[in-house]
Amino acid sequence: MVSLHDMTMTGDAMHRFIADLYPICRSITGDGVRQTLDIIRARIPLSAREVPTGTPVFDWTVPREWNVKDAYIKNARGERVVDFQRSNLHVLNYSAPVKKTVSLAELKGHLYSLPDHPDWIPYRTSYYQERWGFCLSHHDLLRLTDDEYEVCIDSSLAPGALTYGEYYLRGERAEEVLFSTHVCHPSLCNDNLAGIAVAVFLAQHLQLLPRRYSYRFLFLPGTIGPITWLALNQSGAAKITHGLVLACLGDPGHSTYKKSRRGDCEIDRAVAHVLKHSGTAYDITEFTPYGYDERQYGSPGFNLPVGCFMRTPHGRYPEYHTSADNLSLVTPAALADSLSKCITVVRLLERNRSYLNQNPFCEPQLGQRGLYRTMGGQTGEALNELALLWVLNLSDGRHTLLDIAERADMPFDEVANAAAALLAHDLLKACG
């Protein structure tokens, strides 16, 4: 198990990693995604895939590639009153290029602000309808009093590619555990640099361990990314037996799990069990066809067992999709806690299997094997001794260790450790 000291150091390292990614202007396509994947590649051997503009992917088409070099609004004195160089949120993401002088009245039709949070810059997008625009604090909007302004968005919308990253860790079995996270947001930390950080550090952790399952990590632009990946991997997607979309994992709120479309598959039960026994507050919500990319993996044609692991869900914290989703919102402690829970879920999946009791006619004598107290009549029996009895009783080839842990209302590791001890004494045999 990872020590508290190690997790504290890991949380600090994750926060520094987010700080490295924070300045990059990302979108669903473009050089910002490539730059982000390059930084990830310095930590894990990521492969990048370029899917050309115009490629049909189910009912969608890979869009034109968007890049932006500079953008500003200048007043009559030539001063930049809105400046992309100060915050990449100032540009409407996927904005069409523009360079002209406009009246204040016309300009206001292209401006987006947050009157309820007048110091924050909103994050707004226009991926699939061409328009130009700027985002700014409401205080800055109220300061616009000149009759005319020079506007410039030095961007390009041209044939190019959609870029995504993939990292595959082979295990003993072909069945895969999927971790998917989106890489299309610009300078926003919780949504979703935190998800990227958890995925990268989880992959680094799994590199060092023996693996029963194979693991696939996807770093994709939201919505169009998983649609593209699924279109290109339609047959291979059937290997995914467990999966999580990782999002909003760095804020101080408690953990939230959104179930897969199936609602009762092993990943749903595994995450629920880990959260129940974590000693921290949590929420579990039912699947809805709205949210992050779990809705693509869970579309009826695929119906993959993929849920979504978060802290405070999207739209339920005031900083969501604003400039206030910055480095001060995400904390090392929250990042480390999210990673630790993902590691615990993986550990459960890896150890969960069915066994067959090799001495099924009444209880075997555990004391003579050193597995049980030899003096009877004591109170406060150790939990692991009760776990031994539960495992022996329900190891009939039909119950998994997770089944036993749920029925016994015990932490999974207590049950799995009991099974390991019984296996070592030839009292169990692994099924399959």
Order of alpha helices (4+ residues) and beta strands (2+ residues): alpha-alpha-beta-beta-beta-beta-beta-beta-alpha-beta-beta-alpha-beta-beta-beta-alpha-beta-alpha-beta-beta-alpha-beta-alpha-beta-alpha-beta-alpha-beta-alpha-alpha-beta
